[in-house]
Amino acid sequence: MTKTHMAIHNQKIIATGNIEELVRQVKKFDANIEPIVIEEENCKQINFDWHGSAQTVLGSLAEVPPKSIGKRGRPKLGVVSKEVTLLPRHWEWLATQRGGASVTLRKLVEAARKNAPIGDIICMKQQQLDGFILLFLGDEPGFEEASRSLYRNNKVGFDDAIAEWPTEFKSFILNKFLEIADLHNGISPKKE
């Protein structure tokens, strides 16, 4: 499934779609702007260089960073080497696991991601939405009450707080709020 993104410039959503569609829409709209791009699923900001034509921008996104000589790990797979601090008993246990410490840690992380408690998922989604709201609407009237209502799962308070916000943002934000409310009510997220 292709991820959907939105480009935001001067407090307006100027383009939506996958990255390729989005870049082409933005360049058609105005070739000289550098909008903020957000991945809609997780409200994560995506940074890249907007200089040049749509083809140049897309080409720079496809470029793979130069291979570093002597780097550990498996860079072709996207494996990144970082430091982990554990107690000696943890290292001892990891040393006895099949595949070694790295494989075992990756398996543990994947298992934890797949089986995350609903409370953790709700908290993560609330933080993602709150970060989005702060980035684009933090100075709008009702921001603080909207943030409080988000964490309280108070739809009435949330609706009141965002009532005067720009319609295109309000629609996106309200949909995200309703997804979180569904989780609170035991409705599982859609699997794609």
C-alpha positions as CSV (number, residue, x, y, z in Angstrom):
1,M,0.0,0.0,0.0
2,T,1.3,3.4,-1.0
3,K,1.6,5.9,1.8
4,T,-0.4,9.1,1.5
5,H,1.2,12.5,2.2
6,M,0.1,16.1,2.3
7,A,2.1,19.2,1.5
8,I,1.3,22.3,3.6
9,H,2.4,25.8,2.7
10,N,1.3,29.0,4.4
11,Q,-1.2,27.2,6.6
12,K,-2.9,25.6,3.6
13,I,-2.9,22.0,2.3
14,I,-1.7,22.5,-1.3
15,A,-1.3,18.8,-2.4
16,T,-2.0,15.3,-1.3
17,G,-1.1,11.9,-2.6
18,N,1.9,9.6,-2.8
19,I,5.2,11.3,-2.9
20,E,5.5,11.3,-6.7
21,E,2.0,12.8,-7.1
22,L,2.6,15.3,-4.3
23,V,5.9,16.6,-5.8
24,R,4.3,17.0,-9.2
25,Q,1.3,18.8,-7.7
26,V,3.5,21.2,-5.6
27,K,5.8,22.0,-8.6
28,K,2.7,22.7,-10.7
29,F,1.2,24.9,-8.0
30,D,4.5,26.9,-7.5
31,A,7.9,25.7,-8.5
32,N,9.7,28.0,-6.0
33,I,8.1,27.0,-2.7
34,E,9.3,24.5,-0.1
35,P,6.2,23.1,1.7
36,I,6.2,20.9,4.8
37,V,5.3,17.3,3.9
38,I,3.5,15.1,6.3
39,E,2.8,11.4,6.1
40,E,-0.9,11.2,6.8
41,E,-0.9,7.8,8.6
42,N,1.4,8.9,11.5
43,C,1.6,12.7,11.1
44,K,5.3,12.4,10.6
45,Q,7.2,15.2,8.9
46,I,9.2,14.1,5.8
47,N,12.2,16.3,4.9
48,F,13.7,16.6,1.5
49,D,15.3,19.0,-0.9
50,W,12.7,20.9,-3.0
51,H,15.3,22.6,-5.3
52,G,15.0,21.9,-9.0
53,S,12.3,20.4,-11.2
54,A,9.8,17.8,-10.1
55,Q,12.1,15.2,-11.8
56,T,15.1,16.5,-9.9
57,V,13.3,16.4,-6.6
58,L,12.1,12.8,-7.2
59,G,15.5,11.8,-8.4
60,S,17.1,13.1,-5.2
61,L,14.6,11.1,-3.2
62,A,15.5,7.9,-5.0
63,E,19.3,8.3,-4.5
64,V,20.9,5.9,-2.1
65,P,23.5,7.5,0.2
66,P,27.1,6.6,-0.8
67,K,28.2,3.3,0.8
68,S,30.5,4.0,3.7
69,I,33.7,1.9,3.9
70,G,34.1,-0.1,7.1
71,K,30.5,0.4,8.3
72,R,29.1,-2.5,10.3
73,G,25.7,-4.0,9.9
74,R,23.7,-4.6,6.7
75,P,23.2,-1.1,5.1
76,K,21.5,-2.6,2.0
77,L,18.8,-3.9,4.3
78,G,18.5,-0.6,6.2
79,V,20.1,-2.0,9.3
80,V,21.7,0.8,11.4
81,S,24.3,0.2,14.0
82,K,23.7,2.0,17.4
83,E,24.7,1.5,21.0
84,V,22.5,-0.4,23.4
85,T,23.2,-0.3,27.2
86,L,22.1,-3.4,29.1
87,L,22.9,-5.0,32.4
88,P,25.4,-7.9,32.4
89,R,22.6,-10.5,32.9
90,H,20.9,-9.2,29.8
91,W,24.0,-9.6,27.7
92,E,24.5,-13.1,29.1
93,W,21.0,-14.1,28.2
94,L,21.4,-12.5,24.7
95,A,24.6,-14.4,24.2
96,T,22.7,-17.7,24.6
97,Q,20.1,-16.9,22.0
98,R,20.1,-18.4,18.6
99,G,21.4,-15.8,16.0
100,G,23.1,-13.6,18.6
101,A,22.2,-10.4,20.3
102,S,21.3,-8.3,17.2
103,V,18.9,-10.9,15.8
104,T,17.3,-11.5,19.1
105,L,16.8,-7.8,19.8
106,R,15.3,-7.3,16.4
107,K,12.9,-10.2,17.0
108,L,11.9,-8.8,20.4
109,V,11.3,-5.3,19.0
110,E,9.2,-6.7,16.1
111,A,7.1,-8.9,18.5
112,A,6.6,-5.9,20.8
113,R,5.5,-3.7,17.9
114,K,3.0,-6.4,16.6
115,N,1.6,-7.0,20.1
116,A,1.6,-3.5,21.5
117,P,-1.1,-2.9,24.1
118,I,-4.0,-0.8,23.0
119,G,-3.1,1.9,25.6
120,D,0.3,2.3,24.0
121,I,-1.2,2.6,20.5
122,I,-3.6,5.2,21.8
123,C,-0.9,7.2,23.5
124,M,1.3,7.1,20.4
125,K,-1.5,8.2,18.1
126,Q,-2.4,11.0,20.5
127,Q,1.1,12.2,20.6
128,Q,1.4,12.1,16.8
129,L,-1.8,14.2,16.4
130,D,-0.9,16.6,19.2
131,G,2.5,17.2,17.5
132,F,0.8,17.9,14.1
133,I,-1.7,20.3,15.8
134,L,1.2,22.1,17.6
135,L,3.2,22.4,14.4
136,F,0.5,23.9,12.3
137,L,-2.2,25.3,14.7
138,G,-0.4,25.9,17.9
139,D,-1.2,29.6,17.8
140,E,-4.9,29.1,16.9
141,P,-7.6,29.9,19.5
142,G,-8.6,26.7,21.3
143,F,-5.3,24.9,20.8
144,E,-4.8,24.2,24.5
145,E,-8.3,23.0,25.1
146,A,-8.1,20.8,21.9
147,S,-4.9,19.2,23.3
148,R,-6.5,18.6,26.7
149,S,-9.7,17.2,25.0
150,L,-7.6,14.9,22.8
151,Y,-5.9,13.3,25.8
152,R,-9.3,13.0,27.6
153,N,-11.0,11.5,24.6
154,N,-13.6,14.3,24.9
155,K,-15.2,14.8,21.5
156,V,-17.5,17.6,22.5
157,G,-14.7,19.6,24.0
158,F,-12.5,18.8,21.0
159,D,-15.2,19.9,18.5
160,D,-15.7,23.1,20.4
161,A,-12.0,23.8,20.6
162,I,-11.4,23.4,16.9
163,A,-14.6,25.0,15.7
164,E,-12.9,28.1,14.2
165,W,-9.9,26.3,12.7
166,P,-9.4,26.2,8.9
167,T,-11.8,23.6,7.4
168,E,-9.2,21.5,5.6
169,F,-7.1,21.1,8.7
170,K,-10.2,20.5,10.8
171,S,-11.4,17.7,8.6
172,F,-8.1,15.9,8.8
173,I,-7.7,16.4,12.5
174,L,-11.2,15.3,13.4
175,N,-10.8,12.1,11.4
176,K,-7.6,11.4,13.3
177,F,-9.4,12.1,16.6
178,L,-12.2,9.7,15.6
179,E,-9.7,7.0,14.8
180,I,-8.3,7.4,18.3
181,A,-11.8,7.5,19.8
182,D,-12.5,4.2,18.1
183,L,-9.5,2.6,19.7
184,H,-10.7,3.9,23.1
185,N,-14.0,2.2,22.4
186,G,-12.4,-1.1,21.5
187,I,-12.7,-0.8,17.7
188,S,-9.5,-2.2,16.2
189,P,-7.6,-0.1,13.5
190,K,-8.1,-1.2,9.9
191,K,-5.3,-3.5,8.8
192,E,-4.1,-2.9,5.2
